[in-house]
Amino acid sequence: MRSSEVALESAGRPLVTIAIPTFNRAGLLRECIEAALSQTYENIEVLVSNNASTDDTSVVLRAFDDKRLRVLSQETNIGLLPNWNACLAAAAGDYVVFVSDDDRISPSLLDRCVDIIPMHSEVPIVVALSNFRLSSSGRTKPARVSKRIVSGLRDGIDVLSEYLTDQIDVTMCCVLLRTQALRSRGGFPLDFPHTADVAAWAPLLFQDEVGFVNEACATYNFHEDSETSKLGVAQILFDGRKITNLIERMADERIEDRLRREEIKLQARRCFSRRGLVFLTYHRSNGASLFQILTLVWRFRTDLMVADKLSVLRFVAIILCPRPIADRLRHLKQSFAEGWRDRQTAVKPG
């Protein structure tokens, strides 16, 4: 292909900003930047916002010699969400994807997402899927893929419904956002400390046409040292209520069909009710007393009891299970999983 043809082809391909907000994660940041710079899609900039780190973050950043890398240096720590918004304000790309310094994107993420977008289109969002890595065990849970919709341009409500019913796994690092669309909504809302990411991208799905990639293109790293994991359980449950209310308001404003509108609103209530029960279960396993759990359940009862019966019964069984028995069952489950994985490895050909 002649150089003039290459230039013409790239001219129709949008510039994408890979935004990496970071603070005191020098040990993880290098691999994150390397993954970003390894994209097979070429029209990118990698924008790192160093939130006044006190470790070797500056040393790591100086080690890169790549004109696609741009660094913002905050003079003082401005906070997690303001740092994300600083990335948004400085992004030069037509589209932007936000990648936490402890998450990893696959080399094909942007190629797969941009291929969905028609030439000169303004599709507001492309949703891909994410694996989950549990740092405590070192295990990676593969992303759930949709059995109902395939990759391509899709009705945004269909994609939202798959997310709310846990048919797909989506995290911030696998969502491509049209920069201006996110800016027009004010970026990441500061009053959603736990669910600001969902509050930023979920409203963009209330469109007739959005992009969807039905495969894992990133890995989200879940660990106890993350900023959101340090939030109190009450704050997490309160954020679940607020994001539910946000989706319900959007549904009232944007979905004309009454049955579909009420279905999405019910799915949102059940989704964050279910997740609230999961957080309470996790809180119980980390030492919270039964009295503390029941106090939170009573306080958020109207939010939590919307979950399906199976989720509620599972929650009740777990929190009422005596601690020694719960610990033994957890150990047996882990031993069984490890044994199964070893057997599967042993029978692989070659």
Secondary structure, DSSP 8 states (H G I E B T S, - for coil): --HHHHHHHHHTS--EEEEEEESS-HHHHHHHHHHHHT-S--SEEEEEEE-S--SSHHHHHHT---TTEEEEE-SS---HHHHHHHHHHH--SSEEEE--TT-EE-TTHHHHHHTTS-TT----EEEEEEEEEETTTTEEE-----SS--SEEE-HHHHHHHHHTTSS---GGGEEEEHHHHHHTTSS-TT-TTTHHHHHHGGGG-SS-EEEEEEEEEEEEE-TTSTGGGS-HHHHHHHHHHHHHHHHHHHHHH---HHHHHHHHHHHHHHHHHHHHHHHHHHHHTT--HHHHHHHHHHTHHHHTTS-HHHHHHHHHHHHS-HHHHHHHHHHHHHHHHHHHHHHHHTS--
